[in-house]
Amino acid sequence: MTEIQLHKLDRGLRWFLSAFLLVLSIGVSVGLVYVCTTTEINPQGTVEHYAGSDTDEFDIPEKYPKSLEAMLLMTHTHIISFAIIFVLLGALFHFNSMVTGKWKTVIMIEPLIATLVTFCSIWGIRYCHPSFAYLTILSGILMYLSFYLMSIILLYDLLIKDL
C-alpha cells in the first residue's frame, strides 16, 4: 500500500490545505491574543480572570469570579473546538514526510492531552486553589506550541519541500 505524502499531492489540493492551515492559524492566534489580554500571561492574571479579583468588603472587584454556567459553557465549547482542531491537524500531520515514528504520534496526541489538562486546571483555579494557574499556563503553552509546530511542518511540507 502506498502511503500518502503531503508534498506529493496535487498542487490544487496542497494550496487548499495550506489556505485552510493559514485561516485556522489566524483563528487560533486571535484566541491566543484574547488569552494574553485577559490573563496578562501570568499566574496572578490567570487566577483573577477565572476566580475574580481580590477585594476587601468595601471594594468593587475589577473582575468577578466566573459563574458555574460560564465555566461549563467555556469548557464545553473549548474542549469540543480544540478536539476538532487537533483531530483535523493530527490527521493531516499523519501524512507529513518530515516527522516519523514515535515523535509523530507524540506530537499528534500531546495537544489533546494538554487541552484536557488546561481546562481541568482552570476548574482547579476557580474552585480549588490559585496554584493551578501554573498548570494552566504550562499546559496551555504546550498546547499552542504543538499547534504551531504541526502547522509550520505541514505548511513546509505542502508548499516548500519540493520546490
SENUPA-782852 format. One line per field, with one value per residue (C-alpha): residue number from 1; residue in one letter; x, y, z. Coordinates in Angstrom, 1 decimal. Layout:
<sites>
num <- c(NUM | ...)
residu <- c(A | ...)
xx <- c(X | ...)
yy <- c(Y | ...)
zz <- c(Z | ...)
</sites>
This chain:
<sites>
num <- c(1 | 2 | 3 | 4 | 5 | 6 | 7 | 8 | 9 | 10 | 11 | 12 | 13 | 14 | 15 | 16 | 17 | 18 | 19 | 20 | 21 | 22 | 23 | 24 | 25 | 26 | 27 | 28 | 29 | 30 | 31 | 32 | 33 | 34 | 35 | 36 | 37 | 38 | 39 | 40 | 41 | 42 | 43 | 44 | 45 | 46 | 47 | 48 | 49 | 50 | 51 | 52 | 53 | 54 | 55 | 56 | 57 | 58 | 59 | 60 | 61 | 62 | 63 | 64 | 65 | 66 | 67 | 68 | 69 | 70 | 71 | 72 | 73 | 74 | 75 | 76 | 77 | 78 | 79 | 80 | 81 | 82 | 83 | 84 | 85 | 86 | 87 | 88 | 89 | 90 | 91 | 92 | 93 | 94 | 95 | 96 | 97 | 98 | 99 | 100 | 101 | 102 | 103 | 104 | 105 | 106 | 107 | 108 | 109 | 110 | 111 | 112 | 113 | 114 | 115 | 116 | 117 | 118 | 119 | 120 | 121 | 122 | 123 | 124 | 125 | 126 | 127 | 128 | 129 | 130 | 131 | 132 | 133 | 134 | 135 | 136 | 137 | 138 | 139 | 140 | 141 | 142 | 143 | 144 | 145 | 146 | 147 | 148 | 149 | 150 | 151 | 152 | 153 | 154 | 155 | 156 | 157 | 158 | 159 | 160 | 161 | 162 | 163)
residu <- c(M | T | E | I | Q | L | H | K | L | D | R | G | L | R | W | F | L | S | A | F | L | L | V | L | S | I | G | V | S | V | G | L | V | Y | V | C | T | T | T | E | I | N | P | Q | G | T | V | E | H | Y | A | G | S | D | T | D | E | F | D | I | P | E | K | Y | P | K | S | L | E | A | M | L | L | M | T | H | T | H | I | I | S | F | A | I | I | F | V | L | L | G | A | L | F | H | F | N | S | M | V | T | G | K | W | K | T | V | I | M | I | E | P | L | I | A | T | L | V | T | F | C | S | I | W | G | I | R | Y | C | H | P | S | F | A | Y | L | T | I | L | S | G | I | L | M | Y | L | S | F | Y | L | M | S | I | I | L | L | Y | D | L | L | I | K | D | L)
xx <- c(0.0 | 1.3 | 1.3 | 0.0 | 2.7 | 1.5 | 4.3 | 3.3 | -0.4 | -2.0 | -0.9 | -4.5 | -5.1 | -1.8 | -2.9 | -6.3 | -4.9 | -2.4 | -5.1 | -7.1 | -4.0 | -3.4 | -7.0 | -7.0 | -3.8 | -5.2 | -8.3 | -6.2 | -3.8 | -6.7 | -7.8 | -4.3 | -4.2 | -7.5 | -5.9 | -3.0 | -5.1 | -7.4 | -4.8 | -1.7 | 0.1 | 1.0 | -0.3 | -2.0 | -3.8 | -4.9 | -6.3 | -8.0 | -9.7 | -11.3 | -11.6 | -12.2 | -10.2 | -9.2 | -11.0 | -11.9 | -15.6 | -16.0 | -14.3 | -15.9 | -13.9 | -12.4 | -13.2 | -15.9 | -15.4 | -16.7 | -20.1 | -20.7 | -22.7 | -19.9 | -17.3 | -19.5 | -20.1 | -16.4 | -15.2 | -17.8 | -17.1 | -13.3 | -12.8 | -15.1 | -13.5 | -9.9 | -10.7 | -11.9 | -9.0 | -6.4 | -8.1 | -8.0 | -4.5 | -3.3 | -4.9 | -3.0 | 0.2 | 0.0 | 0.8 | 3.8 | 7.1 | 9.4 | 8.5 | 8.1 | 7.8 | 7.2 | 7.7 | 4.9 | 2.5 | 3.6 | 3.2 | -0.3 | -1.6 | 0.1 | -2.3 | -5.3 | -3.9 | -2.9 | -6.4 | -7.9 | -5.2 | -5.7 | -9.4 | -9.4 | -6.8 | -9.0 | -11.6 | -8.9 | -8.1 | -11.8 | -12.8 | -9.7 | -6.5 | -4.8 | -1.7 | -3.5 | -2.7 | 0.9 | -0.5 | -2.9 | -0.1 | 2.3 | -0.3 | -1.6 | 2.0 | 2.4 | -1.0 | -0.2 | 3.4 | 2.1 | -0.4 | 2.2 | 4.8 | 2.4 | 1.2 | 4.7 | 5.8 | 2.6 | 3.0 | 6.6 | 5.7 | 2.8 | 4.4 | 8.2 | 9.6 | 9.6 | 10.5)
yy <- c(0.0 | 3.4 | 6.0 | 9.5 | 12.2 | 15.8 | 17.1 | 14.7 | 15.7 | 17.5 | 21.2 | 22.5 | 20.2 | 21.4 | 25.0 | 24.3 | 22.6 | 25.4 | 28.0 | 26.0 | 25.9 | 29.6 | 30.5 | 28.1 | 29.6 | 33.1 | 31.9 | 30.2 | 33.2 | 35.5 | 33.3 | 33.4 | 37.2 | 37.1 | 34.9 | 37.2 | 40.3 | 38.8 | 37.0 | 39.1 | 35.8 | 35.4 | 33.4 | 36.3 | 37.5 | 33.9 | 33.5 | 36.8 | 36.0 | 32.8 | 33.2 | 37.0 | 39.9 | 40.1 | 42.9 | 43.8 | 44.0 | 47.7 | 47.4 | 46.5 | 43.8 | 44.6 | 41.0 | 38.8 | 35.1 | 33.0 | 31.5 | 27.8 | 28.3 | 30.4 | 27.7 | 25.0 | 26.9 | 27.8 | 24.3 | 22.7 | 24.9 | 24.9 | 21.2 | 20.4 | 23.1 | 22.1 | 18.4 | 19.2 | 21.4 | 18.8 | 15.8 | 17.7 | 18.9 | 15.5 | 13.7 | 16.0 | 15.7 | 11.9 | 12.3 | 14.7 | 13.4 | 15.2 | 13.7 | 10.0 | 7.2 | 7.7 | 11.5 | 11.8 | 10.0 | 12.1 | 15.4 | 14.3 | 13.2 | 15.8 | 18.8 | 16.6 | 15.8 | 19.4 | 20.6 | 18.4 | 19.4 | 23.1 | 23.2 | 20.9 | 23.1 | 26.2 | 24.5 | 23.9 | 27.7 | 28.6 | 26.0 | 24.6 | 26.7 | 29.5 | 27.5 | 25.6 | 28.7 | 27.3 | 24.1 | 26.1 | 28.2 | 25.2 | 23.0 | 26.0 | 26.7 | 23.0 | 23.0 | 26.2 | 25.1 | 21.8 | 23.6 | 25.9 | 23.2 | 21.0 | 23.9 | 25.0 | 21.5 | 21.0 | 24.2 | 23.5 | 20.0 | 21.4 | 24.5 | 24.4 | 20.9 | 20.1 | 23.5)
zz <- c(0.0 | -0.9 | 1.9 | 1.1 | 1.3 | 1.5 | -0.7 | -3.5 | -3.5 | -6.4 | -6.5 | -6.1 | -3.0 | -1.5 | -1.9 | -0.5 | 2.6 | 3.0 | 2.9 | 5.5 | 7.8 | 7.4 | 8.2 | 11.1 | 12.4 | 12.3 | 14.2 | 16.9 | 17.1 | 17.7 | 20.5 | 21.9 | 21.8 | 23.7 | 26.4 | 26.6 | 27.0 | 29.6 | 31.7 | 31.1 | 30.7 | 34.3 | 37.2 | 39.0 | 35.9 | 35.1 | 38.7 | 38.5 | 35.2 | 36.5 | 40.3 | 40.3 | 41.8 | 45.4 | 47.3 | 50.7 | 51.7 | 50.5 | 47.1 | 43.8 | 42.2 | 38.8 | 37.7 | 39.1 | 39.6 | 36.6 | 37.4 | 37.2 | 34.0 | 32.4 | 33.4 | 31.9 | 28.7 | 28.3 | 29.0 | 26.7 | 23.7 | 24.0 | 24.6 | 21.6 | 19.4 | 20.3 | 19.8 | 16.3 | 15.6 | 16.8 | 15.1 | 11.7 | 12.3 | 13.5 | 10.6 | 8.2 | 10.3 | 10.0 | 6.3 | 6.7 | 5.5 | 7.9 | 11.4 | 11.6 | 14.2 | 17.9 | 17.7 | 15.1 | 17.5 | 20.5 | 18.6 | 17.4 | 20.9 | 23.1 | 22.3 | 23.0 | 26.5 | 27.0 | 26.1 | 28.9 | 31.4 | 30.6 | 31.0 | 34.1 | 35.7 | 35.0 | 37.2 | 39.7 | 39.8 | 40.2 | 42.8 | 44.5 | 44.7 | 42.8 | 42.2 | 39.5 | 37.3 | 36.9 | 35.4 | 33.2 | 31.8 | 31.3 | 29.6 | 27.5 | 26.3 | 25.3 | 23.5 | 21.5 | 20.8 | 19.4 | 17.2 | 15.7 | 15.4 | 13.4 | 11.3 | 10.4 | 9.5 | 7.4 | 5.6 | 4.8 | 3.6 | 1.4 | 0.0 | 0.2 | 0.3 | -3.4 | -4.7)
</sites>
